[in-house]
Amino acid sequence: MLNESRFYAAESERQKAKIAESESRLADFKQQNFDRLPESTQANLSVRTMTNQELTGVERDLRAQEQNRTFIQQQLQQARAAGVNQDTLRSLENEYQKKAAVYDPNHPDMIALRQQIDAMRSGSLAGGTSSNLEAQLAIEEAHLVEMRQRYSEDHPDVKRLERTIENQKARLAAGEKDDPHNTVGRTPAVVQLETQLNGVEAQISALQEQRRELRAQEVSLQGRLQSTPEVEVTYDNLTRDVNTARRLFEQLNNKRVDAEVKAAAIKLGTADQFTLVTAPQVPTAPTKPPRLGIALIGLIGATFLAFMITLGAMALDSTVRGTHDVVAHLNIPPIAVVPIIHNAEFAIRRRRQLTAWAAVTVLAIPALYFLIRFAVP
């Protein structure tokens, strides 16, 4: 019993090391796939639903902010154009007032200024859609008309102004726009709209960044859900290994405790110790049932039964087979008896009968042996 207890103790320690190794593999696997385990499936589904709802809200807010940006940009463009036209018109009016004190109203300079002022007022009333470059081009063309009335076409100032006007037209034809940071025409309305536009741009950038993060999170959650079944197979195998090792450890530990209790009882004299003296031997032949005896009993019984059946058949048969039967039935002695003639046909029939009985005997004995040998348990 003491040796048995030591054996179970050694096996328990070895199984404990296997449990520690299996638990370590399981812990590493759970740490590497903590967000793809079967227990995390419902949480991943809930987070994905919340992410989809949040992404829908962000995209809705982003579309609203983009529409707001477009509206503010239109208002800002109109406000800048209106501010440029008002400043230009104000400067022309001041110049006209100064020249009115010196020149006659019919003076060519006065007529040119009035035409410019009327053109600026009509442009302002048309909606104020002229840009800063267009306003500068109108002013320079008005100055060119004024200078041509005073100087010839070859005058250097006229040539320079013509080149400037051609440059402005080329810039407009190329689609050049005004500098948005130009301080000309920055009225309080323009400053307010620019401030609003900057705020909207910042919100749009923040929403776009949030949308990118939500989409990346959604892709990550989808990948976790798709890989969960594969992870579940490995996780179940590791868990089953740990549970199997624990059950085996408990069985070995219980056997060790029982062996220790028995060893202590034997040492104290409260229990008997059994020692194996001779190892059990493997039998070479079956002890029962006695097949030879069964065969002999079967043969004797079959012979007796056949004899009894024959006697019964003869007793019940009324066929007359000889002189004795004639005397027995008629009580009259026979006058004569026809003898049996043993000819060639009789000899052939006799041989066939003997051959048949020999064949039946030869086949019946092995068949009876195999039946007793393999069929009788």
Secondary structure by P-SEA (a helix, b strand, c coil): caaaaaaaaaaaaaaaaaaaaaaaaaaaaaaacccccccaaaaaaaaaaaaaaaaaaaaaaaaaaaaaaaaaaaaaaaaaaaaaaaaaaaaaaaaaaaaaaccccccaaaaaaaaaaaaaaaaaaacccccaaaaaaaaaaaaaaaaaaccccccaaaaaaaaaaaaaaaaaaacccccccccccccaaaaaaaaaaaaaaaaaaaaaaaaaaaaaaaaaaaaaaaaaaaaaaaaaaaaaaaaaaaaaaaaaaaaaaaaaaaaaaaaaccbbbbbbcccbbbbccccccaaaaaaaaaaaaaaaaaaaaaaaaaaaccccccaaaaaaaccccccccccccccaaaaaaaaaaaaaaaaaaaaaaaaaaaaaacccc
